[in-house]
Amino acid sequence: MIGYTASGACLMQLWENWTFMESFYFCFVTVTTIGFGDIVPQNADFLPATLMYILIGLIITTMCIDLVGSEYIRDIHFYGRSLGRGFMTIGGKVIHLGEVSSFYSSF
């Protein structure tokens, strides 16, 4: 995603005569859908290419967010499974963690 933003910044630098930092800022803010609107492309000749860049960037951003979310959910799932198989000792008595979680979920 950073590479896509940097490559878009190079293109915007050529198309709009912005500095690299302005171009990178515009590309990052646009592709991540923050969209402050403080920097706006003015060159109508490159409008179709700019729109295509934004569309592809939104697709890439969505895929990255989905990938991170899927990994996070998978990790939480396996963490919960490992808690369910665990045991702990309270007051000299061995208790299954599944019993503890079901006890607290009844409240």
C-alpha positions in Angstrom: 0.0 0.0 0.0 2.9 2.4 0.7 4.4 1.5 -2.6 1.2 2.2 -4.4 0.9 5.5 -2.6 4.5 6.4 -3.5 4.1 5.5 -7.1 0.9 7.6 -7.3 2.8 10.5 -5.6 5.4 10.3 -8.4 2.6 10.5 -11.0 0.9 13.4 -9.3 4.1 15.2 -9.0 4.4 15.1 -12.8 0.8 15.8 -13.5 0.0 18.5 -11.1 3.5 20.1 -10.5 3.3 19.5 -6.8 6.2 18.6 -4.5 6.6 14.9 -3.7 5.4 15.5 -0.1 2.2 17.2 -1.3 1.6 14.4 -3.8 2.2 11.7 -1.3 -0.1 13.5 1.2 -2.8 13.8 -1.5 -2.5 10.1 -2.5 -2.5 8.8 1.1 -5.4 11.0 2.2 -7.4 10.0 -0.9 -6.7 6.3 -1.0 -7.5 5.9 2.7 -10.7 7.8 2.2 -9.9 10.5 4.7 -10.3 13.1 2.0 -9.7 16.5 3.7 -10.1 18.3 0.4 -7.3 20.8 1.1 -5.3 19.6 -2.0 -7.3 19.0 -5.2 -6.1 18.1 -8.6 -6.6 21.0 -11.1 -5.4 19.4 -14.4 -8.5 18.1 -16.2 -6.3 16.3 -18.8 -5.3 13.7 -16.3 -8.7 13.4 -14.5 -9.6 9.9 -16.0 -6.2 8.6 -15.0 -6.5 10.1 -11.5 -9.9 8.6 -11.0 -8.6 5.2 -12.1 -5.7 5.6 -9.6 -8.2 6.4 -6.9 -10.5 3.4 -7.7 -7.6 0.9 -7.8 -6.2 2.4 -4.6 -9.5 2.0 -2.8 -9.6 -1.7 -3.9 -6.1 -2.2 -2.5 -6.9 -0.4 0.7 -10.0 -2.5 1.3 -8.1 -5.7 0.6 -5.3 -4.7 3.1 -7.9 -3.8 5.8 -9.7 -7.1 5.2 -6.5 -9.1 5.4 -5.5 -7.5 8.7 -9.0 -8.0 10.1 -9.1 -11.6 9.1 -5.7 -12.3 10.8 -6.9 -10.5 13.9 -10.1 -12.5 14.1 -8.2 -15.8 13.5 -5.8 -14.9 16.4 -8.6 -14.1 18.7 -10.3 -17.4 17.8 -7.3 -19.5 18.6 -6.6 -17.5 21.8 -10.2 -18.2 23.0 -9.8 -21.9 22.1 -6.6 -22.1 24.2 -8.3 -20.4 27.1 -11.1 -23.0 27.0 -8.6 -25.9 27.4 -6.8 -24.3 30.3 -6.9 -25.0 34.0 -6.2 -22.8 37.0 -5.9 -23.4 40.7 -8.1 -21.3 43.0 -7.9 -22.0 46.7 -6.3 -25.3 46.2 -9.0 -26.5 43.8 -8.3 -27.1 40.1 -10.9 -25.3 37.9 -11.4 -25.6 34.2 -11.4 -22.1 32.6 -14.5 -23.0 30.6 -16.4 -23.3 33.9 -15.1 -19.9 35.0 -16.1 -18.2 31.7 -19.6 -19.9 31.8 -20.0 -18.8 35.4 -19.2 -15.1 34.6 -21.3 -15.2 31.4 -24.4 -16.0 33.5 -24.3 -12.5 35.1 
